[in-house]
Amino acid sequence: MIDHERPHLSIVIPAHNEEKRLPIAFEKIDAFLQTQPYIAEVIVVENGSQDRTAEVAEAYSRTHPFVRMLRVETRGKGLAVKAGMLAARGDYRFICDVDLSMPIEEITRFLPPYSDGFDISIATREGKGARRVGEPEYRHAIGRINNWIIKLTAVRDFEDTQCGFKMFSRAVAEDLFEVQRMSGIGFDIELLYVAKRRGYKIREVPITWYFDPDSRMRLFEDSFKLLLEIWEIHRNWRQGCYEKQIAQNRQFAP
């Protein structure tokens, strides 16, 4: 039974300099939600943009009340996602890249009944049932090397930790994002690392993924930063930084 006082679904979109792509994303998300039987909210987290991202989000929210905008001035996708997920009210909370390289209709496969028995569902562009469309071979090759490193040094069980589409149940989101410390691209690995040690059940959802030439991923620079952040995750774990009692006493201030 869906509680109609609380959104069934929260879609959290980190946005940095996205004035051009955001309106397209809004229209696709709105069209999808119009076909669904549940209440949903969309939270756009404007993250230190130099363009009109904030104005675009605010203008859309005035005619579409299910859209909210937050501001996180300090740059970092991890910071933006954390703020959005902790501000969300939905029973299920979905991280969504603004480029919608995964068709928004596929979000249905991250929700019950498909997700029954799991705490976290993460999109994967690898394996049976997954499709990559239009991606240059060299980018795919570097991505596979990064994933091999992630398996070797952090979390072994997943073929694609860095895909930008992930769903968390409400209780799990509130637990994990309270203790999240990574502000950069390593936040995905951090969350899965802690989730595995918490004993949460995680599934991979094969998706169709369309390469966007306007991708913000900087292959070599970001790959190096990822290694540094993995080292930091291990250090944080050894130091007890992810203990639940610490999380309960912390307040997140963007």
LINZIZI-V458148 format. One record per pair of residues at least 12 apart in sequence whose C-alpha atoms are under 7 Angstrom apart, sorted by the first residue. I is the first residue (numbers start at 1). J is the second residue. If there is no record, write none. Layout:
# LINZIZI-V458148
{{I;J} {I;J}}
This chain:
# LINZIZI-V458148
{{4;39} {6;89} {6;90} {7;39} {7;40} {7;41} {7;89} {7;90} {7;91} {8;38} {8;39} {8;40} {8;90} {8;91} {8;92} {9;39} {9;40} {9;41} {9;90} {9;91} {9;92} {9;93} {10;40} {10;41} {10;42} {10;88} {10;89} {10;90} {10;92} {10;93} {10;94} {11;41} {11;42} {11;43} {11;93} {11;94} {11;95} {11;96} {12;42} {12;43} {12;44} {12;81} {12;84} {12;85} {12;94} {12;95} {12;96} {13;43} {13;44} {13;45} {13;95} {13;96} {13;97} {13;98} {14;44} {14;45} {14;46} {14;47} {14;77} {14;80} {14;81} {14;97} {15;44} {15;45} {15;46} {15;47} {15;98} {16;46} {16;47} {16;48} {16;49} {17;49} {17;50} {17;51} {17;53} {18;53} {19;51} {19;52} {19;53} {19;56} {21;98} {21;99} {22;98} {25;98} {25;99} {25;100} {29;104} {32;105} {40;66} {41;66} {41;67} {42;66} {42;67} {42;68} {43;67} {43;68} {43;69} {43;84} {44;68} {44;69} {44;70} {45;69} {45;70} {45;71} {45;72} {45;80} {45;84} {46;70} {46;71} {46;72} {47;71} {47;72} {47;73} {47;74} {47;75} {47;80} {48;72} {48;73} {48;74} {48;75} {57;69} {72;254} {76;183} {76;184} {77;183} {77;184} {77;185} {78;182} {78;183} {78;184} {78;185} {78;187} {79;183} {82;177} {83;254} {85;173} {86;174} {86;177} {90;170} {91;169} {91;170} {92;167} {92;168} {92;169} {92;170} {93;167} {93;168} {93;169} {93;170} {94;165} {94;166} {94;167} {94;168} {95;164} {95;165} {95;166} {95;167} {96;164} {96;165} {97;164} {97;165} {101;209} {101;210} {101;211} {101;212} {102;207} {102;208} {102;209} {102;210} {110;167} {118;201} {118;202} {118;203} {119;168} {119;169} {119;172} {119;200} {119;201} {119;202} {120;167} {120;168} {120;169} {120;201} {120;202} {120;203} {121;166} {121;167} {121;168} {121;202} {121;203} {121;204} {121;205} {122;165} {122;166} {122;167} {122;203} {122;204} {122;205} {123;163} {123;165} {123;166} {123;204} {123;205} {123;206} {123;207} {124;159} {124;160} {124;163} {124;204} {124;205} {124;206} {124;207} {125;160} {125;206} {125;207} {125;209} {126;159} {126;160} {126;206} {129;206} {130;206} {130;207} {130;208} {131;207} {131;208} {131;209} {132;208} {132;209} {132;210} {133;209} {133;210} {133;211} {134;210} {134;211} {135;211} {146;223} {147;159} {147;160} {154;193} {154;230} {155;193} {161;188} {161;189} {162;188} {176;191} {178;247} {179;242} {179;247} {185;226} {186;226} {186;229} {186;230} {190;233}}
